[in-house]
Amino acid sequence: MSATGKYQAQEFKQLVDTNNITYAHLYLEQLMLFPVDIQDKIIEDISQLSYCNSDAIAQIFKQYSN
């Protein structure tokens, strides 16, 4: 995983950890230009992680980027 991808995942994790869903949506939209329905799926997938860390979040980002 690239350093940039890990940083983006850490930033997003911080938004989710603080329950800042509005900014999480905006972050995804600006970062990866995901449409809102995909943003919801990403947030849902992340919320279901048994152990939420930057690597797991980055993997989910990668999954939806392909």
TAKAFEN-V294780 format. One record per residue. N is the residue number from 1. NEAR is the number of other C-alpha atoms within 10 Angstrom. Layout:
N & NEAR
N & NEAR
//
This chain:
1 & 9
2 & 8
3 & 8
4 & 10
5 & 17
6 & 18
7 & 14
8 & 18
9 & 21
10 & 17
11 & 15
12 & 22
13 & 21
14 & 13
15 & 17
16 & 18
17 & 12
18 & 9
19 & 11
20 & 12
21 & 15
22 & 10
23 & 13
24 & 21
25 & 22
26 & 14
27 & 18
28 & 21
29 & 15
30 & 10
31 & 10
32 & 12
33 & 13
34 & 19
35 & 11
36 & 13
37 & 8
38 & 15
39 & 21
40 & 16
41 & 13
42 & 19
43 & 19
44 & 11
45 & 12
46 & 20
47 & 14
48 & 9
49 & 11
50 & 8
51 & 9
52 & 13
53 & 14
54 & 19
55 & 15
56 & 17
57 & 24
58 & 22
59 & 15
60 & 17
61 & 20
62 & 12
63 & 10
64 & 13
65 & 10
66 & 5
//
